[in-house]
Amino acid sequence: MQDVDYLIIGAGTVGLAFADMLVQHSNCSITIVDRNQKPGGHWNFAYDFVRLHQPSEFYGVESKRLGHAQRDAAGWNAGYFELASGQEVLDYYDSVMRDQLLASGKVTYLPASEYRGNGHVVSLSEGRETLFNVQRKTVDATYFGTTIPAGHQPGFSVDDDVNLIAPNDITTLWKQQPERFDSVCIVGAGKTGMDVGVHLIELGLSGEQITWVMPRDSWLMNRTTLQPSAEFFESTMHAQALQMQALAEASSAKDLFHRMERSGVMLRLDPDIEPEMYHCAIISEGELELLRQIGHVVRQGRVQHISASGLQLEKSDLKMPSNTLYVDCSASAVTRHPQIPIYQDGLITPQIARTCQPAFSAAMIGLIETLDLSDAEKNELCRPLPLPDTPHEYFSISLSNMMNQYVWTRTPAIRDWMMQSRLDGFSGRIAQVTEADASIYTILKTFRHNMPSAIANIQKLMREPA
Ligand SMILES: Cc1cc2nc3c(=O)[nH]c(=O)nc-3n(C[C@H](O)[C@H](O)[C@H](O)COP(=O)(O)OP(=O)(O)OC[C@H]3O[C@@H](n4cnc5c(N)ncnc54)[C@H](O)[C@@H]3O)c2cc1C
């Protein structure tokens, strides 16, 4: 039996961001276990053209910057801060593991090892089992259950003579045999589907060659409003203030998103279609322009079956050329479980504590764990937020988000950390604003002025049917 203070299951973004905070702020021993050979979780299996959806600056672990804080000079993200590629994320986590975590002398890493419950860890290469005597907490950094198209079992049936691939195989297949397929059909309208659509256009397919099965349209966050650095500070805060104003004045979820769209905070593919989904996806207007070239967007529900003659959808059947290449983008990325208390006896389950920010949330949960507080007090400081699915959920998530932010700013150890945190990005800058910075001062004043009415309005609208 081996003694350890913390046993962390999962060396993905969540497990590593949490571990990094324990290493920085405590003197405990940590063992990190992961089935994979390398740190980085689902990024180990990502498609070759994947990039982060939010600027690298806000992703990863607190103690090490991801990327070079540079702005892209070309492409659909031109002018905005860099978005790490999947390989960059993996290289980064490799370095985090070696240079930050293992180098601290506090961390032991067990790759290719599976946690089987009750302190049991089995080495997948040797079959050897180790029993851990966990002195403080087991940390379940697998809560999000991230699934990606590679290795995912689609929820529809497919005949043997149909070409269905994961996004991971597009580049090679299309580059080697561009003449083999007349058309490509993207199955799934989440962020992976959008990435694939953009990639296909970039590979040179015409919009007419692409069909996109879109069971639900999505509201999308405009990346313009989520930029780090001083030069974007005013516009980012302006966007925050407009969101707060929209929350204060909206009469429904639909009205809220329309207000945010008019102020440039939210985007959608087609202004004539009312989105029913909101999953925190982030997009640039450049990407949206490419996606709008796609010739056939099919809004007939989910795919049920694919045969050589075409698609059987929930609401109708659709004939497709027999040599169509289907790309499965239907994996749900994250699994929506009910929230549970983050801090329990012997167990920590990191969840979302700041909306749409898994890395910041895990770091915050790690920091709170290092404070000398009971589990009940820690839970008071950090309420888990649901992962949004529909526009109506924006209300409850915004409220919980504000409540967490409120208690954090009133807890000196947390507030001090946020002021200099790279994953937070804004608290330190906001604290430095004085009346002399006239325009930004006015923006922040408007933001704060609208907060009480926003809270009252959210509480009212949350009670109304979606
Ligand atoms: C393509 C894609 C792009 C994304 N882009 C962004 C983005 O730009 N910004 C953002 O904030 N979020 C993004 N996300 C959301 C993403 O879910 C989070 O960023 C984050 O990577 C999730 O990390 P995780 O640690 O929860 O999960 P994972 O990366 O899945 O890590 C969990 C780990 O746990 C291990 N594990 C599970 N069970 C066991 C067990 N029993 N024993 C041992 N090991 C186990 C797994 O092997 C895995 O390595 C993206 C997601 C996807 C799919």
The ligand as an ORCA input file, in Angstrom:
! r2SCAN-3c Opt
* xyz 0 1
  C     -12.124     19.479    -29.761
  C     -12.326     20.178    -28.446
  C     -11.906     21.495    -28.306
  C     -12.088     22.155    -27.094
  N     -11.664     23.444    -26.986
  C     -11.799     24.079    -25.810
  C     -11.339     25.430    -25.634
  O     -10.851     26.070    -26.545
  N     -11.477     26.001    -24.439
  C     -12.049     25.341    -23.394
  O     -12.113     25.902    -22.306
  N     -12.508     24.082    -23.527
  C     -12.406     23.447    -24.701
  N     -12.886     22.176    -24.845
  C     -13.610     21.563    -23.734
  C     -12.778     20.485    -23.035
  O     -13.710     19.554    -22.574
  C     -11.946     21.028    -21.904
  O     -11.164     22.043    -22.357
  C     -10.957     20.065    -21.282
  O      -9.953     19.684    -22.194
  C     -11.566     18.875    -20.670
  O     -10.544     18.329    -19.876
  P     -10.788     17.149    -18.894
  O      -9.546     17.030    -18.089
  O     -12.069     17.316    -18.186
  O     -11.046     15.871    -19.824
  P     -10.078     14.924    -20.663
  O      -9.186     15.702    -21.530
  O     -10.976     13.931    -21.319
  O      -9.184     14.194    -19.565
  C      -9.695     13.192    -18.718
  C      -8.615     12.144    -18.564
  O      -9.061     11.179    -17.607
  C      -8.546      9.910    -17.975
  N      -9.347      8.885    -17.306
  C     -10.693      8.752    -17.334
  N     -11.061      7.710    -16.560
  C      -9.918      7.170    -16.047
  C      -9.638      6.064    -15.173
  N     -10.591      5.303    -14.653
  N      -8.353      5.816    -14.866
  C      -7.352      6.570    -15.370
  N      -7.569      7.621    -16.194
  C      -8.830      7.920    -16.518
  C      -8.655      9.904    -19.483
  O      -7.743      8.985    -20.036
  C      -8.306     11.364    -19.837
  O      -6.953     11.510    -20.155
  C     -12.716     21.489    -26.020
  C     -13.141     20.160    -26.175
  C     -12.964     19.510    -27.365
  C     -13.432     18.071    -27.503
*
